[in-house]
Amino acid sequence: MTCLPHTEAILSRLLSFDTTSRDSNLALIQWVASWLEQYGVASTLTFNDEKTKANLFAHLGDPALPAVVLSGHTDVVPVDGQQWHFPPFEMTVRDGQVYGRGSADMKGFIACVLAAVPRWQQLQAGGCMTRSLGIALSYDEEVGCLGVGRLIDDLAARQVPVAGCIIGEPTMMRPVIAHKGIAHYRVHVRGRAAHSSLTPQGVNAIEYAARLVTHIRKLADTEQSFGSRHPLYDVPFATLQTGLIKGGNAANIVPKDCEFVFEMRWLPGDQHERFVASVKDYAQVLLAEMQQVAPEADIQFEALVNCPPFEYTPGSEITRHVEALCQGCSHDAVAYTTEAGRFHEAGIPCVVCGPGSIEQAHRPDEFVSQAQLAACDAWLDQLFVRLKQA
């Protein structure tokens, strides 16, 4: 089984846009809007504050009918420091694999969706559809699912009826029905600088930050030993870790500043705020100790990322469609995070299902197989038939 030539041609164009999250995605969004326009499909854009990035939503069919939304993010992770054997922002096809940054995560799915538009319109022209179709493309998913919220808010403001959403992250076309939430916090510890020969006159920001990091490690160990379990997950408990740290100027100076970023991933039904509260409570204990020497000492917390967990809605329309199209597939839960959490939080039932493997995402020589693209092409056609017959 091979993917449709139209799908591969669109994917080639999508891969040619460098949409690394730190950069603009407008060139890709404008190309997609123009491509849809040739089929008479209008697009609505929602922008970031700087107008350098945009989400796109296109509504096909009767706008009064609830939409089944096919959703994907346009941004990709950097290729910096990676050793690629193929040009990352060109499509290369070798031995049934389509290489390029974002091929799996998740421009392959977007290409399948766009290639299916004329097939949808042909089917729609041949009879009455019971649902409309939505195409949702977002920005800044890779840096915390930051962009899609504006798209969801716009749908609510315009009262666009939504029956459900399929997020096409790479799952090998197996339905993912739940994933963890993720939050990042930056902590800035400010002490007092001093010559290292006079350490009692200073407050060592690195050492106090280390005590906070150790506290976070203890919270993580407690969760691993005694925390709630969910057997569907490969890591079936909440996790915490410190991913970044920096501080100090020289080995012979008591460091005044230290900054670190810690992460939490928690299960649906849990609340990550309990971890944050514990770290903040311990920070207050440390701060009182620091201020005995340096009244100006401080510990500040900054929330960076907060993506909610996702759990599917049993019995929802979108769940029934996906289960019917994935007969015999097991239901998976994953530790990584998707925009399904944002849609779910807004009351929109979701399932995550798309071509390719998450194991290829973010790696050098990222690829999606032509067989997976073909499976997605066929899957979308079967979904469209169900929307006609439902």
C-alpha positions in Angstrom: 0.0 0.0 0.0 1.5 3.4 -1.0 0.3 6.8 -0.1 -1.5 9.0 -2.7 0.8 11.1 -4.9 -1.2 14.2 -3.8 -0.3 13.5 -0.2 3.4 13.2 -0.9 3.4 16.3 -3.0 1.8 18.3 -0.2 4.1 16.9 2.4 7.1 17.9 0.3 5.9 21.5 0.3 5.1 21.4 4.1 8.6 20.1 4.9 10.2 22.9 2.9 9.0 25.4 5.5 11.3 25.8 8.5 8.7 26.2 11.2 11.0 25.7 14.2 9.1 27.0 17.2 11.5 29.9 17.7 10.6 31.2 14.2 7.5 32.2 12.3 5.1 29.7 10.8 3.3 32.3 8.7 4.8 31.2 5.3 3.4 27.7 5.8 0.0 29.0 7.1 -0.3 31.4 4.1 0.5 28.5 1.7 -2.1 26.3 3.3 -4.7 29.1 3.2 -4.0 29.6 -0.5 -4.1 25.9 -1.2 -7.5 25.6 0.5 -8.8 28.7 -1.3 -8.5 26.9 -4.7 -11.1 24.5 -3.4 -13.4 27.3 -2.3 -12.5 26.8 1.4 -12.0 30.0 3.5 -9.6 30.0 6.5 -9.8 31.9 9.8 -6.5 32.9 11.3 -5.8 33.7 15.0 -2.4 35.3 15.7 0.1 35.6 18.6 0.6 39.0 20.1 3.5 39.9 17.8 1.5 38.8 14.7 4.5 36.5 13.7 2.6 33.2 14.1 -0.9 32.1 13.4 -3.3 29.3 13.9 -5.6 28.3 11.0 -9.1 26.9 11.1 -11.0 25.9 8.0 -14.6 24.8 8.0 -15.8 22.5 5.2 -19.5 21.7 4.6 -22.6 23.0 6.3 -21.4 25.4 9.1 -24.6 24.6 11.0 -23.6 21.0 11.3 -21.3 20.0 14.2 -17.7 19.7 12.9 -15.4 16.7 13.3 -12.1 18.6 13.7 -8.8 17.2 12.3 -6.0 18.9 14.3 -2.3 19.2 13.9 0.5 21.6 15.0 2.7 23.3 12.4 5.8 23.9 14.5 8.8 21.6 14.8 11.7 21.2 17.2 15.2 22.5 16.3 17.7 20.5 14.3 20.6 22.3 16.0 23.4 20.0 17.0 21.9 16.9 15.3 23.7 14.9 12.7 21.4 14.5 9.7 22.2 12.3 6.7 19.4 14.0 4.7 18.5 17.7 4.4 16.1 18.4 7.3 13.9 20.9 5.4 13.6 19.0 2.1 11.7 15.8 1.5 13.9 12.7 0.8 12.3 9.4 0.0 14.4 6.3 0.5 13.3 2.7 0.8 9.7 3.5 1.7 10.6 6.2 4.3 9.9 9.9 3.9 12.6 11.9 5.7 12.4 15.5 6.9 12.0 17.5 10.1 8.3 17.2 11.0 7.6 14.3 8.7 6.3 12.3 11.6 5.6 15.1 14.1 3.3 16.0 12.5 3.3 17.4 9.0 2.6 13.9 7.6 -0.8 14.0 9.1 -1.4 17.5 7.9 -0.5 16.5 4.4 -3.0 13.6 4.5 -5.7 15.9 5.8 -5.1 18.5 3.1 -4.9 15.8 0.3 -8.3 14.5 1.5 -10.1 17.8 1.0 -11.1 17.2 -2.7 -12.2 13.7 -1.8 -14.4 15.1 1.0 -15.9 17.6 -1.3 -16.6 14.9 -3.9 -18.3 12.7 -1.3 -20.2 15.7 0.1 -21.5 16.6 -3.4 -22.9 13.1 -3.8 -25.2 13.1 -0.8 -26.1 14.6 2.5 -23.4 14.7 5.2 -24.4 14.5 8.8 -21.3 16.4 10.0 -19.1 19.2 8.7 -15.3 19.0 8.7 -12.9 21.2 10.5 -9.2 21.6 9.9 -7.2 23.1 12.8 -3.5 24.0 12.5 -1.7 25.5 15.4 1.6 27.2 16.4 3.9 26.7 19.4 2.8 23.2 20.4 6.3 22.1 20.9 7.0 24.8 23.5 4.0 24.1 25.7 0.8 23.9 23.6 0.8 27.7 23.7 -0.9 28.6 20.5 -4.0 26.4 20.2 -5.8 28.0 23.1 -6.4 31.1 20.9 -7.9 28.9 18.2 -10.2 27.1 20.7 -11.3 30.5 22.1 -12.1 31.7 18.6 -14.2 28.7 17.9 -16.1 29.3 21.1 -16.5 33.1 20.4 -17.9 32.3 16.9 -20.0 29.5 18.3 -18.7 27.0 15.9 -20.4 23.7 16.8 -17.8 20.9 17.3 -18.7 17.2 17.6 -15.2 16.1 18.5 -11.5 16.3 17.6 -8.9 13.9 16.3 -5.4 15.1 17.0 -3.1 13.4 14.5 0.1 13.0 16.5 2.2 10.0 15.4 0.6 6.9 17.0 1.0 4.3 14.2 -2.7 4.8 13.6 -3.5 3.3 17.0 -5.9 5.3 19.2 -4.4 7.1 22.2 -7.1 7.7 24.8 -5.1 9.4 27.6 -1.9 11.2 28.3 -0.2 13.0 31.2 -0.1 16.7 31.8 3.1 18.7 31.9 4.2 21.8 33.7 7.5 23.7 33.9 8.5 26.2 36.5 11.6 28.5 36.6 12.9 29.2 40.1 15.3 32.1 40.7 17.2 32.0 43.9 18.9 35.3 44.9 21.5 35.3 47.8 24.4 37.6 48.5 27.8 37.6 46.8 31.0 37.6 48.8 34.6 36.6 48.5 35.0 32.9 49.0 37.4 33.5 51.8 34.5 35.2 53.7 31.7 32.7 53.0 29.8 33.4 56.2 29.2 36.9 54.9 27.5 35.7 51.8 24.4 33.6 50.9 25.3 30.9 48.4 22.4 30.9 45.9 23.6 27.7 44.2 23.7 25.7 47.5 20.2 26.9 48.4 19.0 26.0 44.9 20.5 22.6 45.3 18.5 22.0 48.5 15.3 22.8 46.5 16.4 20.5 43.7 17.0 17.8 46.3 13.5 18.4 47.7 12.0 18.0 44.1 14.0 14.7 43.8 12.5 13.5 47.1 9.0 14.3 45.8 9.7 12.3 42.7 11.1 9.3 44.6 8.0 9.3 46.8 5.7 9.3 43.8 7.6 6.4 42.3 7.4 4.4 45.5 4.0 5.3 46.8 2.1 7.4 44.2 -1.0 6.5 42.3 -0.6 4.1 39.4 -2.3 3.9 36.0 -1.5 0.6 34.3 -1.9 1.9 30.7 1.1 4.1 30.9 4.7 3.0 30.3 5.7 5.2 33.3 2.5 4.6 35.4 3.1 7.3 38.1 3.7 11.1 38.3 7.3 12.2 37.6 9.3 15.3 38.5 12.8 16.3 37.4 15.1 19.3 37.2 16.1 19.9 33.6 18.1 23.2 33.6 20.3 25.0 36.1 22.8 27.8 35.9 24.5 30.1 38.4 27.7 31.6 39.7 30.4 33.7 38.1 33.7 32.2 39.5 34.9 29.5 41.8 36.2 32.0 44.3 33.0 34.1 44.6 30.0 33.1 46.7 27.3 33.0 44.0 24.6 35.6 44.3 22.2 34.1 41.7 21.1 30.6 40.7 18.2 29.7 38.4 16.8 26.3 37.5 13.8 24.8 35.7 11.9 21.8 37.0 9.2 19.8 35.3 6.2 17.7 36.5 4.2 15.2 34.5 1.1 14.0 36.2 -1.8 11.5 35.5 -5.3 12.5 34.6 -7.3 13.1 37.8 -4.2 14.3 39.7 -3.3 17.9 40.5 0.2 19.1 39.9 -0.3 22.1 42.2 0.3 19.9 45.1 3.9 19.5 44.0 4.3 23.2 43.4 2.9 24.0 46.8 5.3 21.6 48.5 8.3 23.2 46.7 7.1 26.7 47.6 6.5 25.8 51.2 10.1 24.5 51.5 11.4 27.6 49.7 9.8 29.7 52.4 11.7 27.7 55.1 15.0 28.2 53.2 14.3 31.9 52.6 13.8 32.6 56.3 17.3 31.1 56.8 18.8 33.1 54.0 17.4 36.4 55.2 19.0 36.0 58.6 22.3 36.8 56.8 21.0 38.8 53.8 17.6 40.5 54.2 17.5 41.1 50.5 17.6 37.4 49.6 14.6 36.1 47.6 13.2 33.0 45.9 10.9 33.6 42.9 8.8 31.1 41.0 7.7 31.7 37.4 5.2 29.4 35.6 6.4 28.6 32.1 4.3 25.7 30.7 1.1 24.2 31.9 -0.5 21.6 29.5 -3.4 19.7 31.1 -3.6 15.9 31.0 -6.1 14.3 28.6 -8.5 11.4 29.1 -11.0 10.4 26.5 -14.8 10.6 26.9 -16.2 7.0 26.7 -19.2 6.8 24.5 -18.6 10.1 22.7 -19.3 10.4 19.0 -15.6 10.8 18.1 -14.7 7.9 20.3 -17.2 5.7 18.5 -15.9 6.7 15.1 -12.3 6.0 16.0 -13.0 2.7 17.7 -15.0 1.6 14.7 -12.1 2.5 12.4 -9.4 0.9 14.6 -11.1 -2.4 15.4 -8.7 -4.8 17.1 -6.4 -2.0 18.2 -5.6 -1.7 21.9 -6.3 1.6 23.7 -3.0 3.3 24.5 -2.0 5.9 27.1 1.2 7.9 26.8 3.6 9.9 28.9 4.1 12.7 26.3 1.6 15.6 26.0 -0.5 16.8 23.1 -3.0 19.5 22.4 -5.8 17.0 23.2 -5.5 18.3 26.8 -6.4 21.8 25.6 -9.4 20.6 23.6 -10.5 18.3 26.4 -10.3 21.1 28.9 -12.6 23.2 26.6 -15.2 20.4 26.7 -14.4 19.0 23.3 -14.2 15.1 23.2 -10.9 13.9 21.6 -8.9 11.0 20.5 -5.2 11.1 19.4 -4.5 9.1 16.3 -2.1 9.7 13.4 0.5 8.2 11.1 4.1 7.5 12.1 5.9 6.7 15.3 6.6 9.0 18.2 10.0 7.2 18.4 11.0 9.1 15.2 9.9 12.5 16.5 12.6 15.1 17.5 15.4 12.8 16.2 17.9 13.4 13.4 16.7 11.8 10.2 13.1 11.9 11.3 10.8 10.0 9.0 7.3 8.7 8.4 6.8 5.6 6.3 4.9 5.8 3.0 2.8 2.8 4.3 1.7 4.9 7.3 0.8 7.8 5.1 -1.2 5.4 3.0 -2.9 4.0 6.0 -3.9 7.5 7.1 -5.2 8.3 3.6 -7.5 5.2 3.7 -8.5 5.9 7.3 -9.7 9.4 6.5 -11.7 8.1 3.6 -13.4 5.6 5.8 -14.1 8.3 8.4 -15.7 10.5 5.7 -18.0 7.6 4.7 -19.0 7.2 8.3 -19.8 10.9 8.6 -22.1 10.4 5.6 -23.8 7.3 7.0 -23.9 8.2 10.7 
